[in-house]
Amino acid sequence: MRKKILLSLFLCFMVFASVLLVFASENNTSSDLYYDLYSFSEIDNEGSIDDRIIIDFDTLPFVSFYEQLQDDEELLVQFLEAQIIAERQLPAQKTYSDLMIAFMNDYGDFAYPEHYAGAFLDYDTLVIQVTDMSPHVIAFYTNLLGSDAPISFAQVAFSFNRLRTYGEMFISSLDAPITSFGYDTRTNTFRIGLYYGSEYSSQTIESFNADGRFASPPITLEQESFAAEQVLQGGSQLSLTGGGMSVGITGSWVATMDALITTGHGFINRPVNTPVYIPNGTRIGYLHLFRSGPDHAGFPGTTHGDWAIVRLNDNGRRMMTNLTRCGTRIRGSVPFLPVNSVAHGTGFMSFAWSGTVSAVNQDVYSRGTDGVTRRRTGMTRADRGGANAPTGGDSGGTIFTSGGIFAGVHSSAGSRTELFRTIYHFHFSPIGHANHFSPSLQ
């Protein structure tokens, strides 16, 4: 088996070398070039803290977390600083969403230009990575987003399209079980997660690292767990016969139908018009459609994400609100969040959690309670900060930014190992995949 792994990796290296020869003439891979179209000012009155908190304290059903903030001055300062940074990220986050929508076709798939290599937030600026810094490429983005958009540029070696093509060729040669894969914006590599419970994973990484002394393909291998679908069997806030989940937020579908959005995987093997309840037994609506990887019902219009739309009846319509369980009111939405964005979550089981977006447009393999492993595309991964963690029953819960901007619904959680360090993360389905849904704003 080890010989087979070595042979597979050798073939991958040979393919990589041929790819480089074919495309070498296209790129100037200098990392010294940096074209800055936008310069931002530092925080006024350095060291001061803005005490505006976008939280409705008077309507909070649970306030223990915020009571703790008031009692701990250092924790309060950290919380307020995070709020300020998140608020100042909003214009750049909107710019990123505009960019992603421009790249999306009528079927919800992305068609990236050959020079595009991802984007990430640097404080309140969106840094767009490109393989070509020529004036016509820069003009392409400034014309698309506007000359006053909070953007800057950085040059990298490999485009998103090239890495994706090479990465999927590499994947086809692996014997180890794959947990996730996708483009890593921050390292300009193709990231592949291998299941830590398999001996083939360790052997593959060991062989890859040894052979990497002779060739350095833009591949990052990590060991991680399979993402755990977070469906609670009974007793959750939003209930089905035999299972439950969390409400994302209420709103409208195609601007005419009152609806709520939640996770899609809770409806696998369930037909359109499946009744949906709250725990006291009140029926609040019916499944209208869902998408969860290869599984779907109705006509979701895309193959990406993990989300569902519930059509509300009169009971559900009377309960519509933009208030989340943790006290934040939703005041808008953003289709996609870029790398380095701060994302917050709330669900039925977990009052509040947060993380920083570390990867976008990821393919994630999740093992459900039925034991089946499913692949979901177009997911966003956030590395979790703090002790709070989403758990069973939180699937479908609200993902939002500071300021109450709705970003998607929670899907799964897991962990991975980087440089002998365990990193806990969660995945969510961006609202951009359900682009006909609009959240309630009152």
C-alpha positions as CSV (number, residue, x, y, z in Angstrom):
1,M,0.0,0.0,0.0
2,R,2.9,2.4,0.9
3,K,4.4,1.8,-2.6
4,K,1.0,2.6,-4.1
5,I,0.8,5.9,-2.2
6,L,4.4,6.8,-3.2
7,L,3.7,6.0,-6.8
8,S,0.4,8.0,-6.7
9,L,2.2,11.0,-5.2
10,F,5.0,10.7,-7.7
11,L,2.6,10.8,-10.6
12,C,0.9,13.9,-9.1
13,F,4.3,15.6,-8.9
14,M,4.9,14.8,-12.5
15,V,1.5,16.2,-13.5
16,F,2.2,19.3,-11.4
17,A,5.6,19.8,-13.2
18,S,3.9,19.6,-16.6
19,V,1.2,22.1,-15.5
20,L,3.9,24.5,-14.5
21,L,5.7,24.2,-17.8
22,V,2.5,24.8,-19.8
23,F,1.5,27.9,-17.8
24,A,4.9,29.3,-16.8
25,S,4.8,31.9,-19.6
26,E,1.5,33.3,-18.3
27,N,2.5,34.6,-14.9
28,N,4.9,36.9,-13.3
29,T,5.0,35.3,-9.8
30,S,6.9,38.1,-8.0
31,S,5.5,38.5,-4.6
32,D,7.0,42.0,-4.3
33,L,4.3,43.7,-6.3
34,Y,1.5,45.3,-4.4
35,Y,-0.9,47.8,-5.9
36,D,-2.9,49.7,-3.4
37,L,-6.0,51.6,-4.6
38,Y,-7.4,52.4,-1.2
39,S,-5.8,53.6,2.0
40,F,-7.9,53.6,5.2
41,S,-7.5,55.7,8.3
42,E,-6.7,54.3,11.6
43,I,-9.2,54.2,14.5
44,D,-9.8,57.7,15.7
45,N,-8.5,58.4,19.2
46,E,-6.3,55.3,19.4
47,G,-7.0,53.2,22.5
48,S,-10.5,54.6,23.0
49,I,-13.5,52.3,22.9
50,D,-16.8,53.0,21.2
51,D,-19.6,51.8,23.6
52,R,-22.2,51.3,20.9
53,I,-23.4,47.7,21.2
54,I,-25.8,46.4,18.6
55,I,-27.7,44.3,21.1
56,D,-31.3,44.6,22.3
57,F,-30.8,44.1,26.0
58,D,-34.4,44.8,26.9
59,T,-35.7,41.9,24.9
60,L,-33.1,39.3,25.8
61,P,-34.6,36.1,27.2
62,F,-31.2,35.1,28.5
63,V,-28.7,37.7,29.8
64,S,-26.2,35.8,31.7
65,F,-23.5,36.3,29.1
66,Y,-24.0,40.0,29.0
67,E,-24.1,40.2,32.8
68,Q,-20.7,38.6,32.7
69,L,-19.5,41.3,30.4
70,Q,-20.6,44.0,32.7
71,D,-18.8,42.3,35.6
72,D,-15.5,41.8,33.7
73,E,-14.1,45.0,32.4
74,E,-11.3,43.3,30.4
75,L,-13.8,41.0,28.7
76,L,-16.1,43.9,28.0
77,V,-13.2,45.9,26.3
78,Q,-12.3,42.9,24.1
79,F,-16.0,42.4,23.2
80,L,-16.4,46.1,22.2
81,E,-13.2,46.1,20.2
82,A,-14.4,43.1,18.3
83,Q,-17.7,44.9,17.6
84,I,-15.9,47.9,16.2
85,I,-13.7,45.8,13.9
86,A,-16.7,43.8,12.7
87,E,-18.7,47.0,12.0
88,R,-15.8,48.5,10.0
89,Q,-15.6,45.3,7.9
90,L,-19.1,45.8,6.6
91,P,-18.2,47.9,3.5
92,A,-15.5,45.5,2.4
93,Q,-17.8,42.5,3.1
94,K,-20.4,44.1,0.8
95,T,-17.8,44.6,-1.9
96,Y,-16.8,40.9,-1.7
97,S,-20.5,39.9,-2.1
98,D,-20.8,42.2,-5.1
99,L,-17.7,40.5,-6.6
100,M,-19.0,37.0,-6.0
101,I,-22.4,37.8,-7.4
102,A,-20.7,39.2,-10.5
103,F,-18.9,35.8,-10.9
104,M,-22.1,33.8,-10.5
105,N,-24.0,32.4,-13.4
106,D,-27.7,31.8,-13.7
107,Y,-27.3,28.3,-12.2
108,G,-25.6,29.5,-9.0
109,D,-22.2,28.3,-10.1
110,F,-19.1,30.5,-10.1
111,A,-17.1,31.3,-13.3
112,Y,-13.9,32.9,-12.1
113,P,-11.6,34.9,-14.4
114,E,-8.3,33.2,-15.1
115,H,-6.4,35.9,-13.2
116,Y,-8.5,35.7,-10.0
117,A,-6.9,34.0,-7.0
118,G,-9.3,34.7,-4.1
119,A,-9.8,37.6,-1.7
120,F,-9.5,38.3,2.0
121,L,-10.1,41.1,4.5
122,D,-7.2,43.2,5.8
123,Y,-8.9,45.2,8.6
124,D,-11.5,47.2,6.5
125,T,-10.0,46.6,3.1
126,L,-10.8,43.7,0.7
127,V,-7.5,42.4,-0.8
128,I,-8.1,40.8,-4.2
129,Q,-5.4,38.3,-5.1
130,V,-4.5,38.1,-8.8
131,T,-1.9,36.4,-10.9
132,D,-1.4,39.4,-13.2
133,M,-1.0,43.0,-12.1
134,S,-1.2,44.5,-15.5
135,P,-3.3,47.7,-15.9
136,H,-6.1,46.0,-17.8
137,V,-6.6,43.5,-15.0
138,I,-6.6,46.2,-12.3
139,A,-9.1,48.1,-14.4
140,F,-11.3,45.1,-14.7
141,Y,-11.9,45.0,-11.0
142,T,-12.1,48.8,-10.5
143,N,-14.7,49.0,-13.3
144,L,-16.6,46.1,-11.8
145,L,-16.6,47.3,-8.2
146,G,-16.2,51.1,-8.5
147,S,-13.1,53.3,-8.2
148,D,-14.1,54.2,-4.6
149,A,-14.5,50.5,-3.4
150,P,-12.4,49.6,-0.4
151,I,-10.0,47.3,-2.3
152,S,-6.3,46.7,-2.8
153,F,-4.4,44.0,-4.8
154,A,-1.8,41.4,-4.1
155,Q,0.0,39.2,-6.7
156,V,0.2,35.5,-6.2
157,A,1.5,32.6,-8.2
158,F,-1.6,30.5,-8.9
159,S,-5.1,31.3,-10.0
160,F,-8.2,29.8,-8.4
161,N,-9.0,27.9,-11.6
162,R,-5.6,26.4,-12.0
163,L,-5.4,25.3,-8.3
164,R,-8.8,23.7,-8.5
165,T,-7.9,21.8,-11.7
166,Y,-4.6,20.5,-10.3
167,G,-6.1,19.8,-6.8
168,E,-8.9,17.6,-8.1
169,M,-6.3,15.7,-10.2
170,F,-4.3,15.2,-7.0
171,I,-7.4,14.0,-5.1
172,S,-8.2,11.4,-7.7
173,S,-4.8,9.6,-6.9
174,L,-5.4,9.4,-3.1
175,D,-6.4,6.3,-1.2
176,A,-6.9,8.0,2.1
177,P,-10.5,9.0,3.0
178,I,-11.1,12.7,2.2
179,T,-13.0,14.9,4.7
180,S,-13.0,18.2,2.8
181,F,-11.1,20.1,0.1
182,G,-11.0,23.5,-1.5
183,Y,-8.9,26.6,-2.3
184,D,-6.9,28.1,0.6
185,T,-6.9,31.8,0.0
186,R,-4.3,32.7,2.6
187,T,-1.6,30.3,1.4
188,N,-2.5,30.3,-2.3
189,T,-2.7,26.5,-2.2
190,F,-5.3,23.7,-2.6
191,R,-6.2,22.4,0.8
192,I,-7.2,18.7,1.3
193,G,-8.4,17.3,4.6
194,L,-7.7,13.6,5.3
195,Y,-9.5,11.7,8.0
196,Y,-7.3,11.4,11.1
197,G,-8.8,8.0,12.0
198,S,-7.2,6.3,8.9
199,E,-3.7,4.9,8.8
200,Y,-3.6,5.7,5.0
201,S,-3.9,9.4,5.9
202,S,-0.8,9.4,8.1
203,Q,1.1,7.4,5.4
204,T,0.0,9.8,2.7
205,I,1.0,12.9,4.6
206,E,4.4,11.3,5.5
207,S,5.1,10.4,1.9
208,F,3.9,13.8,0.7
209,N,6.2,15.6,3.1
210,A,9.2,13.4,2.2
211,D,8.7,13.8,-1.6
212,G,8.1,17.5,-1.1
213,R,11.8,17.9,-0.7
214,F,12.2,17.4,-4.5
215,A,9.0,19.2,-5.7
216,S,6.7,21.6,-4.0
217,P,3.2,21.5,-5.5
218,P,0.7,24.0,-4.1
219,I,-1.0,21.4,-2.0
220,T,-1.7,21.5,1.7
221,L,-2.6,18.3,3.5
222,E,-4.3,18.3,6.9
223,Q,-5.8,15.6,9.2
224,E,-9.2,16.4,10.4
225,S,-12.5,14.8,11.5
226,F,-15.5,14.3,9.4
227,A,-18.0,17.2,9.9
228,A,-20.7,16.1,12.3
229,E,-24.2,17.0,11.1
230,Q,-25.9,18.7,14.0
231,V,-29.4,17.3,14.1
232,L,-31.0,16.8,17.5
233,Q,-33.5,14.0,17.8
234,G,-36.5,15.6,19.3
235,G,-36.9,18.5,21.7
236,S,-35.4,21.2,19.6
237,Q,-36.8,24.6,18.7
238,L,-37.9,23.7,15.2
239,S,-39.3,20.1,15.1
240,L,-40.1,17.4,12.6
241,T,-41.4,13.9,13.3
242,G,-38.3,12.2,14.6
243,G,-35.9,15.1,14.6
244,G,-35.3,18.8,14.9
245,M,-33.1,21.8,14.2
246,S,-32.8,25.6,14.7
247,V,-34.5,28.4,13.0
248,G,-32.2,30.6,10.8
249,I,-34.5,33.6,10.4
250,T,-37.9,34.4,9.1
251,G,-38.4,36.4,5.9
252,S,-39.7,36.0,2.4
253,W,-39.0,33.7,-0.6
254,V,-39.1,35.4,-4.0
255,A,-40.5,38.5,-2.2
256,T,-44.0,37.1,-2.2
257,M,-44.1,34.0,0.2
258,D,-43.7,34.3,4.0
259,A,-41.0,31.8,4.9
260,L,-38.1,30.9,7.2
261,I,-34.7,29.5,6.3
262,T,-33.0,26.6,8.2
263,T,-30.6,23.7,7.5
264,G,-31.2,21.4,4.6
265,H,-29.9,18.1,6.0
266,G,-32.7,17.9,8.5
267,F,-35.1,17.2,5.5
268,I,-33.1,14.5,3.7
269,N,-35.5,11.8,2.5
270,R,-38.5,14.0,3.3
271,P,-40.8,15.3,0.5
272,V,-42.1,18.8,-0.2
273,N,-45.0,19.8,2.1
274,T,-43.5,17.9,5.1
275,P,-45.1,19.7,8.1
276,V,-42.9,21.6,10.5
277,Y,-43.7,22.3,14.1
278,I,-42.4,24.2,17.2
279,P,-41.8,22.1,20.3
280,N,-45.3,22.8,21.8
281,G,-46.8,21.0,18.8
282,T,-48.0,24.0,16.9
283,R,-47.7,23.5,13.2
284,I,-46.0,26.7,11.7
285,G,-45.5,25.7,8.1
286,Y,-44.5,23.1,5.4
287,L,-41.3,22.3,3.6
288,H,-41.2,24.3,0.4
289,L,-37.8,23.1,-0.9
290,F,-34.3,22.2,0.3
291,R,-30.8,21.6,-0.9
292,S,-28.1,19.6,1.0
293,G,-25.3,18.4,-1.2
294,P,-26.7,15.7,-3.6
295,D,-30.0,15.6,-1.8
296,H,-32.9,18.0,-2.5
297,A,-36.6,18.4,-2.8
298,G,-38.6,21.0,-4.8
299,F,-36.6,23.3,-7.1
300,P,-33.7,25.0,-5.2
301,G,-32.1,26.3,-8.4
302,T,-28.5,25.4,-7.3
303,T,-26.4,22.4,-6.3
304,H,-24.6,24.3,-3.6
305,G,-25.1,24.7,0.1
306,D,-27.1,23.1,3.0
307,W,-30.3,25.1,3.4
308,A,-34.1,24.7,3.4
309,I,-37.1,27.0,2.9
310,V,-40.2,26.5,5.1
311,R,-43.4,28.0,3.8
312,L,-45.2,29.6,6.8
313,N,-48.9,29.2,7.6
314,D,-51.0,31.7,9.6
315,N,-49.4,30.5,12.8
316,G,-45.9,30.9,11.5
317,R,-46.7,34.3,10.0
318,R,-47.9,35.6,13.4
319,M,-44.5,34.6,14.8
320,M,-42.3,36.4,12.2
321,T,-39.5,38.6,13.7
322,N,-36.0,39.8,13.0
323,L,-34.9,39.1,16.6
324,T,-32.5,36.3,17.2
325,R,-32.2,34.1,20.3
326,C,-29.1,35.9,21.5
327,G,-30.7,39.3,21.3
328,T,-29.3,40.6,18.0
329,R,-31.8,42.0,15.5
330,I,-31.2,41.3,11.8
331,R,-30.9,44.5,9.8
332,G,-29.8,43.3,6.4
333,S,-28.0,40.4,4.7
334,V,-24.8,39.7,2.9
335,P,-24.6,36.9,0.3
336,F,-21.0,35.8,1.0
337,L,-18.4,36.6,3.6
338,P,-14.7,36.8,2.6
339,V,-11.8,35.2,4.5
340,N,-11.0,37.0,7.8
341,S,-14.6,38.1,8.4
342,V,-15.9,37.7,11.9
343,A,-19.0,35.6,12.0
344,H,-21.4,35.0,15.0
345,G,-23.8,32.2,15.5
346,T,-26.8,31.4,17.6
347,G,-28.9,28.2,17.8
348,F,-31.4,26.4,20.0
349,M,-28.8,24.5,22.0
350,S,-25.9,27.1,22.0
351,F,-26.8,30.6,23.0
352,A,-23.9,32.2,21.1
353,W,-20.6,31.3,19.4
354,S,-18.3,33.1,17.0
355,G,-15.4,32.5,14.7
356,T,-13.2,34.0,11.9
357,V,-13.8,32.9,8.3
358,S,-10.8,30.8,7.2
359,A,-11.9,29.3,3.9
360,V,-14.7,29.8,1.4
361,N,-16.3,27.8,-1.4
362,Q,-15.3,24.5,0.3
363,D,-16.4,20.9,-0.4
364,V,-17.3,19.3,2.9
365,Y,-17.9,15.6,3.6
366,S,-20.4,15.1,6.5
367,R,-21.4,11.9,8.2
368,G,-25.1,12.0,9.2
369,T,-26.9,10.2,11.9
370,D,-27.8,7.6,9.3
371,G,-24.1,6.8,8.8
372,V,-24.0,8.0,5.3
373,T,-21.2,10.3,4.2
374,R,-22.4,13.2,1.9
375,R,-20.5,15.8,0.0
376,R,-21.7,19.4,0.2
377,T,-20.3,22.2,-2.0
378,G,-20.0,25.9,-1.7
379,M,-19.6,25.9,2.1
380,T,-17.8,28.5,4.3
381,R,-15.5,27.5,7.1
382,A,-14.9,29.6,10.2
383,D,-12.3,28.8,12.9
384,R,-14.0,29.0,16.2
385,G,-12.8,31.4,18.9
386,G,-13.5,31.0,22.6
387,A,-15.0,28.1,24.6
388,N,-18.5,28.3,23.2
389,A,-19.2,25.7,20.5
390,P,-22.2,24.8,18.3
391,T,-23.6,21.3,19.0
392,G,-26.5,19.0,18.1
393,G,-29.7,20.9,17.4
394,D,-27.9,24.1,16.3
395,S,-28.0,23.2,12.6
396,G,-29.9,25.9,10.8
397,G,-29.1,28.5,13.4
398,T,-28.5,32.1,12.5
399,I,-25.0,33.1,11.2
400,F,-24.6,36.9,11.2
401,T,-22.0,39.7,11.5
402,S,-21.8,42.4,14.1
403,G,-24.4,44.9,13.3
404,G,-27.1,42.3,12.6
405,I,-26.2,41.4,9.0
406,F,-27.5,37.9,8.2
407,A,-24.9,35.7,6.4
408,G,-26.2,32.2,6.3
409,V,-27.3,29.1,8.4
410,H,-25.2,26.8,10.5
411,S,-24.5,23.4,9.0
412,S,-21.8,21.4,10.8
413,A,-18.8,21.5,13.1
414,G,-15.4,19.6,13.2
415,S,-11.8,20.0,14.0
416,R,-8.4,19.7,12.2
417,T,-4.7,19.6,13.0
418,E,-2.3,22.2,11.8
419,L,1.3,22.1,13.0
420,F,0.5,19.8,15.9
421,R,-2.3,22.2,17.0
422,T,-6.0,21.3,17.1
423,I,-8.2,23.9,15.5
424,Y,-12.0,23.7,16.0
425,H,-14.2,25.1,13.2
426,F,-17.8,25.2,12.0
427,H,-19.3,25.3,8.5
428,F,-22.2,27.4,7.4
429,S,-24.2,27.7,4.2
430,P,-23.9,31.2,2.8
431,I,-27.2,33.0,2.1
432,G,-26.0,33.7,-1.4
433,H,-26.9,30.1,-2.4
434,A,-30.5,30.8,-1.4
435,N,-30.5,34.1,-3.2
436,H,-34.3,34.4,-3.4
437,F,-34.6,34.6,0.4
438,S,-34.8,37.9,2.1
439,P,-34.7,38.1,6.0
440,S,-37.3,40.0,8.0
441,L,-36.1,43.4,9.0
442,Q,-38.6,44.1,11.7
